[in-house]
């Protein structure tokens, strides 16, 4: 695994900020897959749904894909985790 850089001095791999996809809710519309320029998502041909393939490529603090998901299948941790990381930093 390569380095994903740092965010506010903290290695990106130590920041649990990335989307989670609830496959039971995902309808396979590909909205998040097509939107994300960071290539966080991959297409799971077997299930015909999106999956998180590169979680640490997600931009820290971004949750736009969750807002785009009409099925509400994408979630993120609360923003408070980022405040805690900055305090500890």
N, C-alpha and C positions, 0 to 999 in steps of 0.2 A: 504494500500500500504506500503510495506516495504522500508527500506532505501537502496539506490543503491550506497552508499558510497560517496566519494568526488573525485574531480579532481582538483588538484592544490589548495586545500583548499576550493573549492566551492562545495556545495551539488550537486550531479549529477542531481537531479530533477530540478535544476535551470539552467541547460545547455541545450538549445534547439538543441542538436546535435543528430539527428537520421534520418533514411531514411524515405522518403515519396514515396508511390507507386501510380503511375498514373494508375488506373485500366483500363482506356481506352486504354492504350498502352500495359499493361501486357498481355503476351500470355500464361501464366501459365506453363512456362518451368521448374519451381522449382529450377533453378540454385541458386538464392539467398537463398531460403529456405534451400537447402541442404548444402550450403557453410557456413552459419553463425553459428559458434559454440556457440555464446552468446544466441541463441534462441530468437532473436529479432522478427523473423517472425513466423507466424502461417499459416496453410493452411486453406483457406476459401472454404469449401466443396460446399457451395451454388453457389459461383461464379467460382469455380475451378481455383482460383488465390491466390497469396500470399497476406498476409496483415501484417501490422506492429502490433504486439500484445504486445511487451514489449520494447517500444522505449528507455527507460533509461538503458536498458542492453547493448545498442550499445556502443562500445568502442569509446570514444571521439577522434575525428580526423580520424577514420577509415571510408573509403567510398569504400572499395573493392567491395562490392556487386553491387554498381552502375556501376563500370567498367566491371563487369561480365555480366550485363544485356544487351543482344543483342538487346532487344526491346527499350532500353533507357527509361524504365519505372520508374527507381529509381532515386531520386534526394536527395541532401543534401543542407543545407544552405551553404553560402560561408565560407571558413576557417577564414575569417576576424572576424567572431563573436567570435571565440575562443580567438583571440588576444585581443578583447575588454573585454572579461570576465577576462582574466589574468590581464589586466591593472586595472580593477575595484577591482579585488580580494582583 
